Amino acid sequence: MSDEQRPPASPDSTDPSVPDAEEQRDTDPGNGEEPPAPAAPPVAEGRKGPAQWPLWLVLLLLAVAGGGGGYFLYHATETARSDLAADLAETRSAVDGLSEALEQAREEARTAEERAGEAAAAQSGFSERLAGMDERLAGMDEQIDGFASRQEGIADGLERLGALADAHEETWIRSEAGYLTQVATHRVRFHRDIDSALAALEGADELLTRLGGRGIGSRQAVGEAIDALLDYSPPNMSRIGNRLDSLAAAVNDWKLRAERRDAEEVEMPWTGADEGWRGLADRAWLRLREGLGALVTIHREDEVVPYIPPEKRYFLRESLRLQLEGARLALILRDEEMYRMSLERAGEWLAHHFDMEDAEVNEARTALQELAATSIVAQPPDIGPILEPLKPF
């Protein structure tokens, strides 16, 4: 074994022939330089220590130890790198959240600032309105004071008026009663309003009762006017209209003159039911009448009945019905002249074309005459002359 492969000498092995370095420094204090290191004692050839190992084994152990340490270091580095990446991601996420929160806080701050500005503007407007309301209240206070003063003046005027009214009470009562009687007169004369006139006259009579005995004459005039209005009965328009409607509905039941002529011209032939000399006499009379009828014709100038074919008799009834409908329309319009003319034409048409010997036709003619004589225009009594003593002026 060479010297390079020899293990170093153990520090425990000492050679008594070699002096200790510290002792040598102590023995040579005058030398400023350090003494040279003592030479290694010779090792006996062929002697091997227990700590001497092969170099390759040491290198192998070092390589193994280095590889294990490197792997451990790599693993630890990767783990630390992963942890750092996770921490970095969490940090970035937290930073992003903080950024969003910060932006939201800024937005809320801007919103709060805008609201604060709006609130300030609203407060300013409210202050202006409040100031305007204060001014209005001040003006209203002034107006109230003016109204109060006016009310006091009106109260004074009313007191003076009351005193004057007490002094001239009878004059006021007669004037008001006279005004009410004039209202009643105008309502009757121009509007034919009996109810309103009666109400006005009752009010006037109530006022005149306050005069006691001094108003007896005036109350008598008012009472006469009230009696005149109560005795007046206006035409019953609904009753007249119902009678016209019933007549128009019964036109088809009335017998025409042409129908009576047809009935007279119908001859009953001899049937031989009666036997003996009476039957023979009747038969001979019929034959004689037939023979004479062919030779002699008798004309009655006052009762000429025109012949109307059956298919045209419908128009006779419809014409009469139309005339009655015209009278009904005139009744609604309160046109008395048209009403009376329609009924007169209907009566003439009835007498000329219908059988006056029929009882129903006679009743219809009488009804038409009564309706034509009835006035459909209200003509209340004139109470103006009766109330003349109460005229206020």
Beta strands, then each sheet from edge to edge (+ up, - down):
end
